[in-house]
Amino acid sequence: MRSQQSPGLAAMLKLSVITCIYAFHTTTAIDIPLEVLGHVNIEQLPTITDQAPSSLIAFPFDESFPVTCEAKGNPEPEFQWKKNGEDFDPYLDPRLMKEENSGTFVIPNNGNLTEYQGTYRCYASNKLGTAISKEIEFIVPNVPKFPKEKLDPVEVEEGQPFILKCDPPTGVPPLQIYWMTINLQHIEQDERVSTGLNGDLYFSHAVEKDSRRDYCCYAAFPRIRTIVQKTAMSVNVKTRKGDRSESANAILERKPSLLTPPGDSSEKLLVKGEDLELECIPEGIPTPQVEWMKIGEQLPVKAKLENHRKLLIVPSAEQEDSGRYMCRAKNPLGEAIHYFTVRVEGLPDWVSEPESQLSMIGSDVQIKCSARGVPEPTITWRVNGELLQESPAANRKTLGDTIILHNAKASDSAVYQCEASNRHGKILSNANIMIMNLQPMILTNDEEDYSAVEGKGVIMHCKVFSSPPSTIIWSKDDSSESVQGPRFTVHDNGSLEIHRVEKGDAGQYTCLAKNTEGSSAIDAVLYIKDPTRIVVAPEDLQILKGTTAQLLCLAEYDKSFSNDFELLWEKDNTEIALNYTENSRYVMEDSNLHIINISHGDQGVYRCVAKTPVDRDTASAFLMVLDVPDAPENLVLSEHKSKSVKLKWIPGDDHNSSPTEFIIEYEENKWEPGNWKELLRVPGNHNSAVLKLHGHVEYRFRVYALSMVGKGPPSKPTERYKTPPSAPDKNPENIKIEGHLPHEMDINWEPLLPIEHNGPGLEYKVSYRRQDVEEDWKEHTVKRHSFVVRNTPTFVPYEVKIQAKNNQGWGPEPRIVSGFSGEDFPSAAPDDVDVEVINSSAVKVSWTRVHKDKLHGHLGGYRINWWRLRSLVDSKKSHGDKHSLTFPGDRTHATVPGLTPFSEYSLIVMTFNGRGNGPGSHPVNFKTPEGVPEKNPVFRVTGVKRNSVSLAWAPPLEPNGILTGYLLEYQLSTYPSTSYHLRRTDGAEMRCSNSFILPPLSV
């Protein structure tokens, strides 16, 4: 820092440059910065830095009571005390504990404290002036006690009102009143019996049970940890047992009147911030009801009713809560009314609190002080603790709420006190007025380095302390010209702010501070850096609970900040602590954030923060955690009917996976207790359903939600709901009519489920009749789920119906199903059977269908049986195995595959139904043509000589025709270009031979 003395500023500098007039200023007290005190010893007015609260209560359980007063100043302040307006020296009382260089003294709790009770004020003085504390009241509370007294029993007629007086002793508030018995059982309070604000116990009318001998009023003072008990009171209610006539009852009834407050109207005065409490306790029979209103307005929104509507409370009353209130107590015989006029007044409150000032010699100083309150506060001025009129000054005058010091001198430095008071309290403010001249002292370090990012702003500091205020001028690179332009701002505190920094702004800057007493200057260097920028930002993510989420983030920054760059993650504006322990769920790898085992609490906004000492960039993403919906809650059954009920529920948290369906399940405790079954599904945007139920069942219901994530947990079950017995709702289904024997018909059906019985005594009525003739229904009642009709014609059509019945009645009219009686074997074979050879191994078989009258049942299809008679290679016949193929349905031809070539076969065709096969047709013989022979089962080399090879083989097991010869193929492996040589033997020669010698082979 560079400084220079100056004789003054007779002529103001006329510069069209950016400047700032700067002076040290505070609204409380003038603190000379330590940096200034290190260079020059500047005297300072005293300032109170700490003091005891305005009310200091000597609780009996505390060991001591510090009366605090601390202050600072230069020279160090000295302390004096006044008690009740008179001088008080704590050092003259050896019982008091004192501290060095402090105004604080401590009152020990080891004797009679009442002599210290009073109002104290601390004065902190040095040669410049005196600061004073607020008044401190030291209160020594008495131990509250009820007087010892003998109370006469309270005698009261039944139906008459009465009051039990508490009259609690005074003590440190708050006071809490309890009415209990000797055994500490609370007296029950209701609309008839209640405790008033004054602690009395009010009875709207006496009843027989009010008679007792141990009514006790307990007064509790929690701040002094004390509870005191009043002497027990006795109440005797005289009943009217001898007169129970209607006229006697009529005498008991009466219109309301008020036990409290008395009269028709009253006034209520309270201080702003206190709770407004208005009370109306009525008497009468029947017990009156109390209503409240505010005349001409609505009751305050924050108003609440307590003590069975007898007490109106408006918490923290404001000025607008003033007005006229009314309570009305009513019963069928009349009403009683009381009006309250409420006035809310207020403690003094600053409108303009006097401010400490540092002013130059010769200036005019204004000290302003004004306050508001109800009633209007009185303003009292003091200077250095003395009343203003008792310390006159020629250059000081008072105009309204302002003190003016004309042509102030250094000797006018003082502490001014302004005190505003009304009947509710006082407020005090000290204002340090210092008159002095001081050349500029720049408190910011010289040669400070600043870094800024292109396009952003930067502030370079130049903190100055001086009197009169200094003119601040900033210049760049030793230029005599001041920096100027719309991007440059010099603030009141001397700092230079550059908006939207450019590369050319880099360089050295000088701050020059001047006033009439001299000048000072410092230099600062500005560096321009590349901006920090996030190039890969995290993206919004939806992820399932319990899995791992990965958020990506990559940033670029000025390389000069390699050691100062930091990348961190925040969740919902709170930095995530990365401790890298084994149990940590947050892991950062290469600036990417991994969140392990995602939970619901992990949902939120995650922000990646890339920062250097001069700038930062952020990018955010929303992590949405998906999970199955929570269980529905608050299941309620309504609209109860014999066979239905309405179920409502409140959906649980969907965890970002909206329900697609709600599934309602039921459990009953008779047939399958503990087994939950699905009853109904409703769309996911519904929260109620009408459930159709069966009779004679005790149900419980529960609901769970389905979403795209999965199935949520079920709700808690409802209470049991029992339906009355009723007739069956349905009849059996899946009726099957079968005939296993020619003259019988078996009827089977699927029985009703136990829950579908709808009541006890379930039976089935089976009705049947022939369909092809006119006849009446034949009926049978059975308990099982099958029935056999005997002595029926073979395979004739029947109509059948089955109806359910229980002790409550019949089920609905059943539907009719059709079927046939028992089948018999077909009695005829297919005619005109013909065989057409397709190839050496397959033939086509055709026939004429059997007439339906010969089927005696449902046509199942046709069956072809065949067998091989002989091979045509020799004439010897051998009956081969029988083969069979079944062809279902009504048809007149089929193909039989897999035959052996060059063979003779025989086949028959028959039809079949549900009972079995009919007779076979006349056999038809046919022959298959020759086919390709099977391969030789044996082929081997039997001998090898120099120029020949002997071969042997076996003939095929099935020649599939007349053999005409063998084909022999071979090749010489040493001449791959000549693939093979063929030699064909004579057919006649080879027909019966199974060996051969190859002719001479070349070597």
SEZA-65366 format. One record per residue (C-alpha): y, z, x; residue in three letters. Coordinates in steps of 0.05 Angstrom, whole numbers, plus 5000, padded with zeros to 4 digits. Each point is the difference from the previous one (the first is absolute). Example, Ala and Ser with C-alpha at 12.3 -4.5 7.8 and 13.67 -1.06 7.14 Angstrom:
491051565246ALA;506949875027SER;
***
This chain:
500050005000MET;506949825024ARG;506250394978SER;507549955011GLN;505850474982GLN;505849714959SER;506850314984PRO;499149804927GLY;500049424954LEU;507449914987ALA;498849284982ALA;493649824960MET;495949445030LEU;500749374960LYS;493249665008LEU;496649554950SER;493350265023VAL;494350414972ILE;502050745009THR;498250664969CYS;504050654994ILE;494950555013TYR;500450764993ALA;494750544998PHE;499450264928HIS;495350424958THR;500350294931THR;497650695019THR;502350245068ALA;502549675062ILE;494650015054ASP;502549795068ILE;494249585029PRO;496550305060LEU;501549385040GLU;507550164992VAL;499150735016LEU;496549805064GLY;506449665024HIS;505650434971VAL;500350704971ASN;502649894929ILE;501350604957GLU;496650014932GLN;501450374936LEU;494550474975PRO;494949724952THR;495050424958ILE;493149715015THR;495650484962ASP;500950564950GLN;495950444953ALA;499149774927PRO;505350194950SER;495350504968SER;495750435047LEU;495250454963ILE;496950605035ALA;492849954976PHE;496350655013PRO;494249675034PHE;504349655053ASP;500650345068GLU;507249805013SER;505749584973PHE;503849545048PRO;507349874981VAL;500949355037THR;506449715028CYS;499949495057GLU;505749575026ALA;502049565057LYS;506649825033GLY;503649965067ASN;501550545021PRO;493950354970GLU;501950324933PRO;500450744989GLU;497450304935PHE;502950494950GLN;497450214932TRP;503250254936LYS;496350384946LYS;503050034931ASN;506549755030GLY;500350545053GLU;498749955075ASP;492750135018PHE;497550075071ASP;492449965006PRO;500450265071TYR;502550674975LEU;493550124962ASP;494250155048PRO;494949874945ARG;501849274997LEU;496849515049MET;504849505034LYS;499149375041GLU;504249795061GLU;504949424991ASN;498550014926SER;503150264937GLY;493350164969THR;497950724986PHE;493550254971VAL;499350574949ILE;493450365011PRO;496050234940ASN;499250715024ASN;504650424959GLY;505150004945ASN;502249284991LEU;504850124944THR;505750165048GLU;499549295026TYR;500549694931GLN;506349584993GLY;503349335013THR;500749775072TYR;503949445034ARG;499449775072CYS;506149785043TYR;498749585063ALA;506449955043SER;502449725066ASN;507049885025LYS;500649354960LEU;498250294932GLY;495150354954THR;494349744956ALA;497350434944ILE;493350024964SER;498750014926LYS;499550684968GLU;493250325009ILE;497950514948GLU;494850515024PHE;496450274940ILE;495650615001VAL;496049994936PRO;498050634965ASN;492650094983VAL;499849844926PRO;497150544956LYS;499150134926PHE;502750674979PRO;495050534983LYS;500350084925GLU;496050224940LYS;499849454947LEU;498750154927ASP;494749574965PRO;502749404963VAL;498350054926GLU;500549344962VAL;497949754932GLU;495149424998GLU;503949354994GLY;506550295029GLN;502949765067PRO;500750465059PHE;502149985074ILE;497250365060LEU;505650125051LYS;498749885074CYS;506950135031ASP;497749805070PRO;503650305060PRO;504749585042THR;497349705065GLY;500149405045VAL;498749394957PRO;495849664976PRO;497450504949LEU;493349874965GLN;497950394938ILE;492850104978TYR;497650374938TRP;493050295011MET;495550574981THR;498250595044ILE;493849605021ASN;504449425022LEU;498049554942GLN;505649544979HIS;502950104930ILE;498449364963GLU;506349614983GLN;500849454949ASP;504949764947GLU;500150714970ARG;500350405065VAL;504249825061SER;503950275060THR;507549885000GLY;504449825059LEU;502350735003ASN;492750235007GLY;499350304930ASP;493749854960LEU;501649724931TYR;495450024939PHE;501949524944SER;496050444952HIS;495150565011ALA;492649934986VAL;494550535002GLU;497449785069LYS;506850155031ASP;498350744997SER;498550265069ARG;502250555048ARG;500749635066ASP;505649484998TYR;502549975072CYS;505949615028CYS;499249805073TYR;506149755040ALA;498349605062ALA;504949865057PHE;496149505045PRO;505349965054ARG;499450745015ILE;492650014982ARG;500850534948THR;497250104929ILE;502150594957VAL;497150244934GLN;503550294940LYS;497050594963THR;494749764951ALA;502349914928MET;496150134936SER;500449594936VAL;497350214932ASN;499949474946VAL;499750304930LYS;495649544958THR;500449874924ARG;492650124986LYS;501450344935GLY;503949414970ASP;496849315005ARG;503349694938SER;503349335000GLU;506750334990SER;499050425063ALA;498549365040ASN;506249684972ALA;504250595024ILE;497449895071LEU;502449285001GLU;507249905020ARG;504749475029LYS;501549995075PRO;505250395037SER;501250045076LEU;497950615040LEU;504049705058THR;505449775010PRO;504150404951PRO;505249684955GLY;501249274982ASP;502749765067SER;500650195073SER;502749735066GLU;496049845063LYS;503449925068LEU;496149765061LEU;501149685067VAL;498249285014LYS;493049965029GLY;497450614963GLU;494949934944ASP;502950034930LEU;495750464958GLU;501450084925LEU;495550464958GLU;498950094926CYS;494650504978ILE;499350024925PRO;496550474951GLU;497349854930GLY;493749874960ILE;497049495007PRO;501649985075THR;506149545007PRO;500049365041GLN;505849885048VAL;503849345008GLU;505449825052TRP;505649505001MET;506549855036LYS;505749894953ILE;502449275002GLY;495149815055GLU;492749955018GLN;496950585037LEU;500249875076PRO;494149575023VAL;497850545049LYS;500150554946ALA;493450354986LYS;497650504949LEU;496050615019GLU;497750664970ASN;497549654937HIS;506549614992ARG;504250644999LYS;503049855069LEU;504049375018LEU;500649875075ILE;504449485033VAL;498250025075PRO;505749935051SER;505549954948ALA;505649505013GLU;507149954972GLN;497649524946GLU;495250534974ASP;505950394973SER;501049984926GLY;497750314934ARG;492650134988TYR;496650254938MET;493350334985CYS;497050014930ARG;494350464980ALA;496549774935LYS;494450214954ASN;498849804927PRO;504750544975LEU;506249795040GLY;503249945068GLU;504450365051ALA;504849645047ILE;503650205064HIS;505149595040TYR;500950045076PHE;506349775035THR;497949825070VAL;504849935058ARG;497549765067VAL;504850185057GLU;499249845073GLY;500850295070LEU;505449695043PRO;498049345031ASP;503849605053TRP;503949394978VAL;503349945068SER;497450475054GLU;504850115058PRO;498049615062GLU;500650205072SER;504849555039GLN;501949835071LEU;507349765000SER;505049805053MET;506150425017ILE;506049804958GLY;495949724942SER;500350244927ASP;493450334979VAL;497750044928GLN;494650494978ILE;497549874929LYS;495950484957CYS;498249944926SER;494350264957ALA;497549974929ARG;496450494956GLY;500350354932VAL;504550374996PRO;504649635047GLU;499250315070PRO;505650355037THR;501549735070ILE;501650505055THR;502349765069TRP;499150395064ARG;501649845072VAL;495850345054ASN;497550474946GLY;506950224977GLU;503049824933LEU;504649405008LEU;506150374975GLN;498750565050GLU;500149515059SER;506249554989PRO;501749395044ALA;506549604999ALA;496649325003ASN;494850154946ARG;500849904926LYS;495349964940THR;500549434950LEU;495150084943GLY;492950005029ASP;502449795070THR;502750375061ILE;504549575044ILE;501550165074LEU;506249615021HIS;500849795073ASN;493950415019ALA;499850355067LYS;494150245041ALA;501650704978SER;498849794928ASP;492549955014SER;496550484952ALA;494350114952VAL;502249904929TYR;495750304943GLN;500049754929CYS;496650444948GLU;498949784928ALA;498150544950SER;499050134927ASN;496550554961ARG;493249715017HIS;500649975076GLY;503549755063LYS;499349445050ILE;503250015070LEU;501249465051SER;502850065071ASN;503949415029ALA;501449985075ASN;506849685013ILE;500949835074MET;506549715026ILE;499349715071MET;501049385043ASN;494349745044LEU;499149355039GLN;494049584979PRO;493250255024MET;494449504990ILE;493650394986LEU;495349405004THR;496749885068ASN;502849455044ASP;495849385018GLU;495450064939GLU;495149424990ASP;499049724930TYR;495049484976SER;500649574938ALA;496049454967VAL;503249334985GLU;502149964927GLY;499950764990LYS;505550525010GLY;501550505055VAL;504550615007ILE;502950225067MET;502950705000HIS;506650285025CYS;500750724975LYS;507150265014VAL;503150694994PHE;507750015002SER;506350234968SER;503849634975PRO;494849494979PRO;498449455050SER;500649254994THR;493349685017ILE;499749315031ILE;493549625019TRP;500049435049SER;494649585033LYS;498449805073ASP;506450295030ASP;504149574955SER;506850264980SER;498949714931GLU;496950444947SER;493749764965VAL;501949744932GLN;497349604942GLY;496450134934PRO;493650205037ARG;503350585037PHE;501750684967THR;502850625034VAL;498250614957HIS;504050634990ASP;495550375049ASN;501749505055GLY;493549614999SER;499949245005LEU;495349654952GLU;498249275012ILE;497049644940HIS;495149425006ARG;499550055075VAL;500149345040GLU;497349845069LYS;507149955026GLY;501550724980ASP;496050255061ALA;504350315054GLY;504150615020GLN;504750334950TYR;505750505012THR;502450534951CYS;507250235012LEU;502850614965ALA;507650145002LYS;504750514970ASN;506750315019THR;496650465051GLU;496349465039GLY;494049534998SER;492649965016SER;494949445005ALA;492549895007ILE;495549385009ASP;493849794963ALA;495149425013VAL;496949604943LEU;493449615008TYR;497549494949ILE;492550014986LYS;495249544963ASP;498550264930PRO;493650364982THR;496249584950ARG;493350084963ILE;496549335004VAL;493550194965VAL;501450454940ALA;495050414961PRO;497949714933GLU;498950344933ASP;492750214995LEU;495250204945GLN;494150395025ILE;494350404972LEU;499850755008LYS;495550225057GLY;500849375041THR;504449865061THR;506849664996ALA;503449625056GLN;507549875001LEU;502549505052LEU;506750035035CYS;502549635062LEU;507150045028ALA;504449665053GLU;505550395038TYR;504649965061ASP;495650095062LYS;505050475031SER;497650514950PHE;492749965021SER;499850745014ASN;504250194939ASP;496949564947PHE;496350374945GLU;495949764941LEU;498250504947LEU;497550014929TRP;502950364940GLU;497050144932LYS;504950104943ASP;505750125050ASN;496150535039THR;497549855070GLU;492449995007ILE;497650485053ALA;494849675045LEU;495950545035ASN;494049575019TYR;495150574987THR;492949904977GLU;501950184929ASN;506449594998SER;500149494944ARG;505949615030TYR;498649585062VAL;504849515033MET;497249445043GLU;504749495031ASP;505550204951SER;495449894940ASN;498750594954LEU;492950164977HIS;499050494943ILE;492950264997ILE;496550244936ASN;505749814953ILE;501650524946SER;504649994940HIS;505450375040GLY;500349415048ASP;503349564949GLN;507349875014GLY;505149605040VAL;498349935073TYR;505649805047ARG;499349745070CYS;506050225042VAL;501449655066ALA;505850325036LYS;503750025066THR;505850465019PRO;504949504969VAL;496749694940ASP;493949984956ARG;496349544952ASP;495550204943THR;495049664955ALA;496550324941SER;493849884959ALA;497150354939PHE;492950265007LEU;496750044932MET;493750424996VAL;494949754949LEU;494850454970ASP;496050074936VAL;504150304943PRO;499950754992ASP;496350314941ALA;503649964933PRO;502850674976GLU;501650384936ASN;494549704957LEU;501550154927VAL;495849864938LEU;503649854935SER;499049664932GLU;493350344992HIS;495449634951LYS;492650044984SER;498149395042LYS;506149905044SER;505250375041VAL;506249775038LYS;500250175074LEU;506550005039LYS;501150115074TRP;505349965054ILE;498149525056PRO;499750315070GLY;503849735060ASP;497849285008ASP;501250025076HIS;502849294998ASN;493849734967SER;501449934926SER;494050134955PRO;496849374971THR;495750414953GLU;498950704976PHE;492750184988ILE;498650544949ILE;493450375007GLU;496550504956TYR;494850555009GLU;496250344944GLU;496250665006ASN;493849864958LYS;496349385022TRP;502449895072GLU;504450595020PRO;503849895065GLY;499049254998ASN;506649624995TRP;499749324967LYS;505249464990GLU;502949984930LEU;506049535003LEU;504449595046ARG;507549894987VAL;505249605038PRO;503550355057GLY;506850014964ASN;497150434944HIS;499950764999ASN;496450134935SER;494149744961ALA;496550124934VAL;492750185014LEU;494649814950LYS;494950554999LEU;493050164972HIS;498750574952GLY;496950675016HIS;502049995074VAL;503950485044GLU;504249565046TYR;504150105062ARG;504249445027PHE;503049825068ARG;503949405026VAL;500549655067TYR;504049405024ALA;497749365032LEU;504749605045SER;499349445050MET;498750545053VAL;494350324963GLY;497850544952LYS;504250634997GLY;497450714988PRO;498750224928PRO;504750464963SER;498250704979LYS;495849964936PRO;502950164932THR;497850584958GLU;493849894957ARG;500949594936TYR;494450044948LYS;499249464947THR;496750164933PRO;493249684980PRO;500349334966SER;495549434978ALA;497949515056PRO;505249495020ASP;495049475020LYS;492849764991ASN;494849855054PRO;500949375041GLU;495449535039ASN;494849964944ILE;493749655024LYS;494749724953ILE;493349855035GLU;492849874979GLY;494750215049HIS;494349934949LEU;499149454947PRO;501150464939HIS;505250485027GLU;507549995013MET;503050485052ASP;507350194988ILE;503750345059ASN;507350175010TRP;504750355047GLU;501150714974PRO;506850304991LEU;502450425059LEU;500050754987PRO;507650014998ILE;499849454947GLU;496050424951HIS;506550304973ASN;496150594975GLY;493050294991PRO;494149694962GLY;500249285026LEU;494949514969GLU;499249254994TYR;498549614936LYS;495849375015VAL;500549454947SER;496249345002TYR;497949424956ARG;497049315008ARG;505149465008GLN;496049414975ASP;498550304931VAL;503850404948GLU;498450745006GLU;503550675001ASP;501750415061TRP;494850485024LYS;502950645030GLU;497550555046HIS;503750595032THR;498150195070VAL;502750445056LYS;497349595058ARG;502849335022HIS;494149554983SER;495949804939PHE;493749584989VAL;499149594936VAL;492549884988ARG;496049504958ASN;505049445008THR;498549274996PRO;499549665067THR;506649755028PHE;504550004939VAL;507550135001PRO;502850694982TYR;507050304990GLU;501050695029VAL;505850504998LYS;500550715027ILE;505050524977GLN;501650685032ALA;500650644960LYS;501550745014ASN;501250624959ASN;507149764985GLN;497949324971GLY;498449285015TRP;502849565055GLY;503449344984PRO;496449434965GLU;495249715052PRO;499649275020ARG;493849594986ILE;495849715057VAL;494349514994SER;493249965033GLY;492749824991PHE;493750394988SER;494350015050GLY;497449365033GLU;492849735005ASP;496949525051PHE;501749264989PRO;494249674962SER;500749275025ALA;500149645067ALA;504749435020PRO;497449314983ASP;500449325036ASP;499850305070VAL;501249455051ASP;500649995076VAL;504349525040GLU;499149995076VAL;506650025035ILE;497550015073ASN;494250275041SER;502050734986SER;503650014932ALA;498749794929VAL;503949994935LYS;496650334940VAL;502249854928SER;497750254932TRP;501750064927THR;503350674980ARG;496250494957VAL;502450064928HIS;504150634988LYS;495350234945ASP;494550055052LYS;504350405049LEU;499850664960HIS;505850275040GLY;505949805043HIS;498349415045LEU;499950265071GLY;498449315032GLY;494149625028TYR;495050165054ARG;496049485042ILE;493550215034ASN;496649545050TRP;494550005052TRP;497249525053ARG;493249714984LEU;498649655067ARG;502649615059SER;499249254993LEU;497849965073VAL;493150214979ASP;496550024933SER;498350735002LYS;503450394943LYS;502750705012SER;504050374947HIS;506350245035GLY;504650594983ASP;503849974935LYS;507549925004HIS;505350124946SER;507249844987LEU;504350274943THR;505649594969PHE;504450414951PRO;503249714939GLY;498649434954ASP;498049395041ARG;494949415001THR;499149865074HIS;500050325068ALA;498549835073THR;494350325038VAL;501249995076PRO;496050225061GLY;493649604986LEU;495249785055THR;499949245012PRO;493749594988PHE;496950514953SER;497650054929GLU;503150534954TYR;499450284930SER;505550344958LEU;501450294932ILE;506550174963VAL;501250604953MET;505950324965THR;501850755000PHE;504350504961ASN;501650745006GLY;492850184983ARG;496749555051GLY;496949315013ASN;497449524948GLY;493749585008PRO;499849485056GLY;500149254988SER;494149555016HIS;499349945076PRO;502949375031VAL;497249755067ASN;504149605050PHE;499949775073LYS;505350025053THR;500949425049PRO;499050035075GLU;505150365042GLY;501650115074VAL;494550375037PRO;501250715023GLU;500950105075LYS;494050085046ASN;498550755006PRO;497149925072VAL;502449565058PHE;498350165072ARG;498549715070VAL;492650075017THR;499849695069GLY;504549725054VAL;498049515055LYS;503849615052ARG;501449424955ASN;498150254930SER;500850564949VAL;494950214947SER;503050214932LEU;496850324938ALA;502550174930TRP;497850224931ALA;501049594936PRO;505350254949PRO;497550514950LEU;502849584943GLU;500049265017PRO;503549874933ASN;496649334998GLY;495149555038ILE;501450075076LEU;500849325034THR;501350225072GLY;504150445048TYR;506449845037LEU;500350255072LEU;506750035037GLU;501350195072TYR;505149905056GLN;500350055076LEU;504850565019SER;501249725070THR;503449394972TYR;505050254951PRO;503049314992SER;493349774970THR;499750484942SER;492749924978TYR;494149534997HIS;496349924934LEU;492749854993ARG;497249904930ARG;492550094990THR;496049604953ASP;499950284932GLY;492549914990ALA;498750305067GLU;504450604988MET;498250144928ARG;494350475018CYS;501750175072SER;503950615021ASN;500549875076SER;502949475046PHE;500649845075ILE;506549685022LEU;499049365041PRO;501949995075PRO;507050265011LEU;504549795056SER;501450535052VAL;
***
